[in-house]
Amino acid sequence: MDGLLEDAKKLVMLPFSTLLDSFPIMVRNISRNQGKDVNLIMEGTDIEIDKRVLEYLKDPLIHLIRNSIDHGIEKPEDRLNKSKQGTLKVSVSKFSGNEIEITIYDDGRGININAVKLFAVKQGLISHEQFNQMDDQTALSLIFMSGLSTSPTITSVSGQGLGMAIVKEKIEIIGGHLELKSQLNIGTTITITMPLALTTFKGILIKVSDELFALPTSHLKKIIRIRPQEITTIENKESIFVDSTMLAFVKLCDILGLSQKLNSESNQFLQVVVIQSAGNSVAFQVDDIYGEQEILVKKLNKPLIRVNYILGATILENGDLVPILCVSD
């Protein structure tokens, strides 16, 4: 049975080049129309990935490439102290056993973080107080908010103010994560980390308020038990120490909007899963934890295309339908 499953997985795997083959023509046409000279470099295109992941990636990658040319790379006469030809690099590499990393880099003008914050205030997305307190990396994340665009005009290439929000959503729907880094007048790097395949993944089952959920073990850092008295409050937020590191402690039932299961014994141990995503770790209290198993992913269909905190669903051997938690949410 395991051999058949592995053979089935191989049938849906395609090289990344099947998605990127049309990119050189697209880059050439867009750059010519804008009077720009852009050198496209592509690396790691022979890496194989689930064709369904490729289908999900197509529109986000096209938007990101267009955005890099439209907003990032300057016209030759504006590229002061740089090569007159701009560089746009798309790299694909294995990130871990079941994940890939896609990096899109341009050596353009970069993102004016102060301008992003000013636009966010103008459009009512953040307050003046938040403007003054916000660090650069948090400000960069505003790019992914619906309605924010620093482009003065709306073009056929970009500038609608919705594109980056949709890109982030499409990436996260299939369990991916998107990270943005930029330096003014140096360039911008977008890194996408996502699974190689959607067919199956290793996961554990957890119980929250008598409801079962599946959790991908690729994001599971640790499973622990604690006593209620180990929970401390810092700045009005509950926290616990895990391996000498203070982590936010959150009841998963509160996040999911479920009623809390009453704990009659004050000295009873609490079950905790420590989840990691994009370098951040959070400790979540759950009611019970079950063993690891191979989980077959069923994507949500219309009208449930996007449900907060839910990546999809899986069917257990006994026929029960179990939601799969979206760790990035």
SEMARTI-680844 format. One record per residue (C-alpha): residue in one letter; x, y, z. Coordinates in steps of 0.001 Angstrom, whole numbers, plus 524288, in hexadecimal, padded with zeros to 5 digits. Layout:
N
aXYZ
...
This chain:
329
m800008000080000
d80B1C8095F80379
g81194806497F668
l8052A8099D7EF08
l80419816647F690
e8120F81A1D7F2F4
d80F91816CF7E499
a8034281F247E4C3
k80AF182A7E7EA70
k81509829AD7DF7A
l80A6282A717D515
v806408380A7D984
m8140C83D987DA61
l818E7846CA7CFBF
p8258E84EBB7CE60
f8245A85CF07D24D
s8289B860B77C485
t81AED85D5A7BF84
l8161B869647C6C0
l821AF872507C3E1
d8237386F747B553
s81AB487AD67B16E
f82118884967BAB6
p82C638891B7B1D4
i822CE88DA67A754
m81A13894247B171
v8259B89B537B7A1
r82ABB89FA77AA6B
n81D848A4EC7A609
i81A9A8AC447B2A4
s8283D8B2197B3BF
r828248B6897A580
n81ACD8BCDE7A710
q8200D8C4787B2C4
g82CFA8C8317AC6F
k834D48BFC57B5DD
d83FEE8B6257B3EB
v83E2E8AA357BC92
n8469689DFC7BD58
l83EA0892567C24D
i8464F887A87C946
m83FA787AE87CCFC
e845C1870707D593
g8413F8633A7DAB9
t836A58618C7D073
d838EA852D07CFC0
i83385850C67DD80
e826EB848EE7DCED
i81AA884D637E3D8
d80C708494D7E485
k8059884E8D7D860
r7FA5A8535A7E0CE
v803F185BB47E874
l808E8860F97DB6E
e7FB08864987D798
y7F93B86C227E44B
l80668872C77E27B
k8045D877667D487
d7FC66883BF7D716
p803EC888057E362
l81114886807DC8E
i80C8688DD37D076
h807DF899067D90D
l81495899677E0C3
i81CCD899737D454
r814A78A46A7CE7E
n815638ABF87DB27
s8243B8AACE7DB6D
i8253F8B0A57CDC2
d81A9E8BAE57CF7C
h81DD78BFE77DD33
g82B978BACC7DF83
i834EB8BB767D410
e837A18C9347CF0F
k839638CE077C128
p847CA8CE0C7BCD6
e8490F8DCC27BE53
d844278DBF87CC5F
r84D698D11F7D0C0
l857B48D9D77D6E5
n8641B8D2E57DB6A
k85E9A8C6157D622
s85F808BE247C9BE
k856198C3C57BFC0
q8506E8B62F7BE5F
g847F48B1FA7C9CC
t848968A44F7CF76
l83CB889BF87D2A2
k8400088ECA7D88D
v836C0883777DB67
s83CFF878737E347
v836B686B877E72C
s83D38862D57F14E
k83A25857DD7FAC4
f837A085DDE8081E
s835688513A80F9D
g830D38436780CE1
n8231E84761808ED
e8246E855EC8063C
i82A0D85EC47FBD5
e82E9486CCC7FC54
i82BEE8762C7F11D
t83387882E97F141
i8305188E867E87E
y83AB88991C7E8D5
d83BF78A5D97E171
d846CF8AFF97E27F
g83D708BB437E0B6
r839D38C7137E8CC
g835008BF5B7F46D
i8294D8C2F57FCCA
n8284F8D02D8035B
i823B88CBA2810B8
n820378D94F81548
a817BE8DB238092B
v810E88CE3A80C1A
k80D998D2C7819E0
l808E48E01281502
f7FFE68D99D80B1B
a7FADE8D069815A6
v7F7688DC0581E56
k7F1328E34E812F8
q7E8C98D77F80F8D
g7E4EE8D55181DC3
l7EBDB8C84981F21
i7F4278CCA082AB9
s7F3928D7DA83481
h7FD7D8E2E28363C
e801928DC848430B
q804328CF8F83C20
f80BD28D715831BA
n8152E8DC4E83BFF
q816F28CF4684310
m817C68C6078376B
d824E48BFBD8341E
d8296B8BE0782619
q826348AF87824A9
t8186E8B161829E9
a816B58BCEF820BB
l81AD08B47681532
s810108AAC88189E
l8062C8B5A5815FD
i808CA8B32180782
f800548A6EE808DE
m7F4678AE4180E07
s7E8D18AFCB804DB
g7E7418BDAC80025
l7F5578C1EB801D2
s7FCBF8C6517F5C1
t807DD8D00C7F4C8
s806478D0E97E614
p8010F8DE437E1CC
t7FA798D8457D5F6
i7F31D8CBDE7D2E7
t7F92B8C4A87C75D
s7F6848B8017C038
v802848B25A7C703
s800748B6157D54E
g7FBAB8C0957DE87
q7EDE28BBD67E189
g7F09E8BB317F02D
l7EB748AD4F7F177
g7F5DA8A53C7EA9D
m7FF5C8A2C77F5B4
a7F46E89F8B7FF45
i7EF368955E7F5BE
v7FCE4890017F344
k7FEF788DDB801D9
e7F1A98876C8034F
k7F3CF87E197F7E9
i8010A87A077FD5A
e7FBA7877B580B03
i7EFE78700180624
i7F908864E380261
g800DE865B480EE6
g80B8A86EC680A06
h811D387ABB80FFA
l816548874E80993
e821068904380ECE
l824FF89D9680988
k832008A4B280B4E
s835EE8B15A804C7
q8408B8BBBC80526
l83E748C8FF7FF24
n846238CAC47F277
i84BF38BD187F3D4
g840E88B39D7F0F2
t835FF8AAD87F5B2
t835A389C617F905
i82932894677FA58
t82A8E886BC7FFED
i81FBE87C9D7FED8
t8209F8701A806C3
m816AB865A280386
p81466856E4802F0
l8194284EF57F761
a80C7E8479F7F685
l7FE73848B87FAF1
t7FB5183A4D7FA55
t7FEC98364480832
f8067383B11813D1
k80A1D836338214B
g800FD83B8282B9C
i7FBEA8397B83946
l7EDDB839D783DC2
i7EA6C84309848D4
k7DDBD844C285030
v7D8A0852578534F
s7CB87853D885A58
d7C80E845D98567D
e7CAB7848B88481B
l7D5AF841FF8408B
f7DF5E849B383840
a7EB4D845A68305C
l7F81E84CF483250
p803BD84BAA828DC
t80F758466083051
s8189384E4882783
h814AD85A0E82FDB
l8148A8529C83CBA
k820298564A84526
k81CC884F8A851DB
i81227848DB859C5
i8126384B658686D
r809FC84AA187493
i809A6855AA87E6D
r802B8858CF88B0E
p7F9AC864B488B5F
q802AF86B7989529
e80D9686B9B88B00
i805FC875B188321
t80A7B883A088597
t804D18908B88114
i80D8D89A8987A60
e807AC8A74187551
n7FA048A17F876EC
k7FD87895B986E7E
e7FF06887CC8734E
s80C5D881B687107
i8141B8759C874A5
f8227A871C9874A5
v8263A8675A86AB9
d8349D8637A86A6F
s838318701887192
t830DF8784386766
m824B28801586A93
l819B787CF386110
a80C0A8825485F98
f80226878C586563
v7F4FA8783E85E7D
k7E92586F8986015
l7E69286A278528B
c7D80B869A78556A
d7D82287885856A6
i7DEA887A1A84963
l7D4EA870E4842F5
g7C934876F4849D2
l7C5AE86A8685138
s7C0ED8697E85F3B
q7CB61865D286913
k7CB0E8586E86F3F
l7CA2085A5B87DF9
n7D58A8555E88601
s7D06F850C589335
e7DDB484DA189947
s7E6748596589BA3
n7F2CC850F489BEA
q7EF99849A888F67
f7F9AD849EC8849D
l7F685851BE8786E
q7F9BF84C7E86AF2
v801AA8561C862C1
v80672855E6854B6
v8113B85F69850F3
i80F778637A842CB
q819A186A5F83A89
s817968720E82E04
a8204087C2682754
g8299D87C0A832D7
n81F0187EE883CE4
s81AAC8754E84765
v80E188752884F4F
a8098A86B9A859D7
f7FB648674D85803
q7F3518604E86244
v7EB4E854F185CFD
d7E2AE84AD18638A
d7E94383E8C85E62
i7F3CF83A2F854CA
y7F3EA82DE684C82
g7FE88826FA844C4
e804B982AEF837EB
q7FEFD825C882B58
e7FF24827CE81CA5
i7F48E831A381953
l7EE38832C280BFC
v7EAD2840DF808FC
k7DD7B8448280396
k7DCFD852A37FF04
l7D12185AF380214
n7C7A285D007F6E4
k7BE64868397F3FF
p7B8DA86F537FB38
l7C2FE86BEB805CE
i7CEFB870047FE0A
r7D4FC877758097B
v7D1AA874A4817AE
n7D99E87AE982280
y7E2C68715F82981
i7DED3865F682095
l7E793860E1815B1
g7DEB7855D881139
a7D96C8491781683
t7DCE683AC98176D
i7D4DF82E5F818C8
l7D908824C082350
e7D881815F9821CD
n7CBBE815A682985
g7C59681F4181FF0
d7C62C82B4D828C0
l7C8B683838821E2
v7D33984031828F2
p7D73384E56825F6
i7E5BE850EF823A7
l7EADD85CD982ADC
c7F1CB867838231A
v7FDF586A1882B45
s801448770F824C6
d7F3D887C5F828EA
